[in-house]
Amino acid sequence: MVSRHARCWDMPGRLRRRYTTFLVSVTTGRSGRGRSPTVYAVMKPGAEEALEAVRPLTEPGAVLTIVGSLSTRLAKTLKLKPDEPRAV
């Protein structure tokens, strides 16, 4: 039985991972008129993990760069899920 005076930090529980929604820009090696970089939004705990999540979706030789992040409110509005890259 748990005391009614128990505090949340005294109770055991699962560790919560914090996710950030990173914006990853993908630029292909081909130059051409009208070619703009593709930007993906991906929820990951770190920037390196975000780059690795987007890498399988790109061509070999493409340049990946973190260009920013999205707020939690905007990520919820877009209905983004962790570990699911989406072109924006």
C-alpha positions as CSV (number, residue, x, y, z in Angstrom):
1,M,0.0,0.0,0.0
2,V,1.2,3.4,-0.9
3,S,1.1,6.2,1.6
4,R,-1.0,9.2,0.7
5,H,2.0,11.3,1.4
6,A,4.2,9.6,-1.2
7,R,5.7,11.9,-3.8
8,C,6.0,11.1,-7.5
9,W,9.8,11.0,-7.4
10,D,9.7,8.4,-4.6
11,M,7.6,6.1,-6.7
12,P,9.2,3.7,-9.2
13,G,8.1,4.1,-12.8
14,R,9.3,4.0,-16.4
15,L,11.8,6.5,-17.7
16,R,10.3,9.0,-20.1
17,R,12.2,9.8,-23.2
18,R,12.0,13.4,-24.4
19,Y,11.5,13.8,-28.1
20,T,12.2,16.8,-30.2
21,T,10.8,17.3,-33.7
22,F,13.8,18.0,-35.9
23,L,13.7,19.5,-39.4
24,V,16.1,17.7,-41.7
25,S,17.0,19.2,-45.1
26,V,17.9,16.7,-47.9
27,T,19.8,18.2,-50.9
28,T,20.7,15.9,-53.8
29,G,24.0,16.2,-55.7
30,R,22.2,17.0,-58.9
31,S,21.9,20.7,-59.7
32,G,19.1,21.9,-61.8
33,R,16.6,24.6,-62.2
34,G,13.6,24.3,-59.9
35,R,15.3,21.7,-57.7
36,S,14.8,22.7,-54.1
37,P,15.8,20.7,-51.0
38,T,13.3,18.3,-49.4
39,V,12.6,18.9,-45.7
40,Y,11.5,16.1,-43.4
41,A,10.1,16.4,-39.9
42,V,11.1,13.6,-37.6
43,M,10.6,13.1,-33.8
44,K,13.7,11.8,-32.2
45,P,15.6,12.3,-28.9
46,G,18.7,13.6,-30.6
47,A,19.9,15.3,-33.8
48,E,22.1,12.4,-34.9
49,E,19.2,9.9,-34.5
50,A,17.1,12.2,-36.6
51,L,19.6,12.2,-39.4
52,E,19.9,8.4,-39.3
53,A,16.1,8.1,-39.5
54,V,15.9,10.1,-42.7
55,R,19.0,8.6,-44.4
56,P,17.3,5.5,-45.7
57,L,14.7,7.7,-47.5
58,T,17.4,9.5,-49.6
59,E,19.6,8.8,-52.6
60,P,23.2,7.9,-52.1
61,G,25.3,11.0,-52.1
62,A,22.6,13.3,-50.7
63,V,23.6,15.9,-48.2
64,L,21.5,15.8,-44.9
65,T,21.4,18.8,-42.6
66,I,19.5,19.7,-39.5
67,V,17.8,23.1,-40.3
68,G,15.6,23.6,-37.2
69,S,12.9,22.1,-35.1
70,L,9.1,22.4,-34.6
71,S,7.2,23.2,-31.4
72,T,5.4,20.5,-29.6
73,R,2.1,22.2,-30.4
74,L,2.8,22.2,-34.1
75,A,4.0,18.6,-34.1
76,K,0.7,17.6,-32.4
77,T,-1.3,19.6,-35.0
78,L,0.6,17.7,-37.8
79,K,-0.1,14.4,-35.9
80,L,3.6,13.4,-36.1
81,K,4.5,10.2,-34.4
82,P,7.9,9.3,-32.9
83,D,10.4,7.6,-35.3
84,E,8.2,8.3,-38.4
85,P,9.8,10.8,-40.8
86,R,7.4,12.9,-42.9
87,A,8.1,15.3,-45.7
88,V,6.8,18.8,-45.0
